[in-house]
Amino acid sequence: MQPIANTQQADAWNGHEGAHWANNPDRYDSLNGGFNDALFEAAAIGERDRVLDIGCGTGQTTRLAARRAALGQAVGIDISVPMVERARAIAAEEGIANAVFEQGDAQVHSFPSGHYHAAVSRGGVMFFADHIAAFTNIGGALRPGGRLTFICPQLPSPEADSARIFAPVNALIRQPSPAQRGMVSLSDPARIHEVLTTAGFTEVTVTSVEGSVDWGRTADEAVDFYFAMGPVRFNLDGVHEEVVGDARERVREALRPYETPDGVRLRGAVWLATATRP
Ligand SMILES: C[S@@+](CC[C@H](N)C(=O)[O-])C[C@H]1O[C@@H](n2cnc3c(N)ncnc32)[C@H](O)[C@@H]1O
């Protein structure tokens, strides 16, 4: 039995918020997949590499890493049982034998020491109660010279299209949902530098990367998905249904102009961080 330090996050990602991700892998991958190219270009995974994917969720980035490390292996670790189970099922369906998944808390998981050539993460490293302990643990899993590459959210810009589109809901948001707590813990590049350097990494870089965020095939689909997401559901629970209905219609109409033959697409920006284990 692997230890769990982040028990609140474990509860959240093993509860209905994690279940929503596990039940909608394609939707979440469309939402976040616009940053995959930047992540993997920076990670520069080699054919024989052993790769660790931290907070791998339902495993799209683990599978992409495994395809790049065709003669190596990609290991996804995640605190969420339903997401790990889904990740295993999708990798099996796709016949990707060198992608394996483990359930555990990356902050305290006993990784094999000095084993991995690379560690990657698409938005799975912000939720640690103790970032320095977590990145020290992850660094210990890397070989000397091993590379860490991750993306994490920027603070939402008030000028972004998404701020205007989702404003009717943002006005009703009281607090982050349990799974969302920590989401913006690494949204300050100076904090990323500080955490990674203190955890023993060198050659730390943080750059802004823009990408397309795909919310669904139509505005109707996008609005249904958005209102079912954990952080929104959590905050709208108990709000009068007329108020919710009004917000839903306003978001739907605001999304209409963004419908394209390729789906409802908004621009987004994340931080891309790279670092080396000396
Ligand atoms: C925003 S989701 C991203 C999932 C996936 N990387 C993706 O891009 O679809 C964050 C993930 O981090 C996982 N997570 C949160 N805290 C964790 C921890 N301490 N150790 C391992 N995984 C964790 C969650 O269960 C969740 O799957």
The ligand as a MOL file (V3000), in Angstrom:
LIG
                    3D

  0  0  0     0  0            999 V3000
M  V30 BEGIN CTAB
M  V30 COUNTS 27 29 0 0 0
M  V30 BEGIN ATOM
M  V30 1 C -5.9750 18.7530 -13.8430 0
M  V30 2 S -5.8940 17.0090 -13.7620 0 CHG=1
M  V30 3 C -4.8040 16.6400 -15.1270 0
M  V30 4 C -4.8530 15.1960 -15.5450 0
M  V30 5 C -3.9970 14.8370 -16.7660 0
M  V30 6 N -2.5960 15.1680 -16.5650 0
M  V30 7 C -4.5280 15.4880 -18.0020 0
M  V30 8 O -3.8890 16.3840 -18.5510 0
M  V30 9 O -5.6220 15.0730 -18.4480 0 CHG=-1
M  V30 10 C -4.8400 16.7930 -12.3690 0
M  V30 11 C -4.4900 15.3520 -12.0510 0
M  V30 12 O -3.5430 15.3250 -10.9770 0
M  V30 13 C -3.8800 14.2400 -10.1250 0
M  V30 14 N -3.2840 14.4990 -8.8130 0
M  V30 15 C -3.6120 15.4660 -7.9070 0
M  V30 16 N -2.8090 15.4030 -6.8360 0
M  V30 17 C -1.9420 14.3670 -7.0540 0
M  V30 18 C -0.8750 13.7850 -6.2950 0
M  V30 19 N -0.5400 14.2630 -5.0930 0
M  V30 20 N -0.2050 12.7450 -6.8300 0
M  V30 21 C -0.5620 12.2270 -8.0330 0
M  V30 22 N -1.5650 12.7350 -8.7900 0
M  V30 23 C -2.2420 13.7920 -8.3050 0
M  V30 24 C -5.3990 14.2260 -10.1440 0
M  V30 25 O -5.9440 12.9910 -9.7200 0
M  V30 26 C -5.6790 14.5410 -11.6140 0
M  V30 27 O -5.7500 13.3670 -12.3870 0
M  V30 END ATOM
M  V30 BEGIN BOND
M  V30 1 1 1 2
M  V30 2 1 2 3
M  V30 3 1 2 10
M  V30 4 1 3 4
M  V30 5 1 4 5
M  V30 6 1 5 6
M  V30 7 1 5 7
M  V30 8 2 7 8
M  V30 9 1 7 9
M  V30 10 1 10 11
M  V30 11 1 11 12
M  V30 12 1 11 26
M  V30 13 1 12 13
M  V30 14 1 13 14
M  V30 15 1 13 24
M  V30 16 1 14 15
M  V30 17 1 14 23
M  V30 18 2 15 16
M  V30 19 1 16 17
M  V30 20 1 17 18
M  V30 21 2 17 23
M  V30 22 1 18 19
M  V30 23 2 18 20
M  V30 24 1 20 21
M  V30 25 2 21 22
M  V30 26 1 22 23
M  V30 27 1 24 25
M  V30 28 1 24 26
M  V30 29 1 26 27
M  V30 END BOND
M  V30 END CTAB
M  END
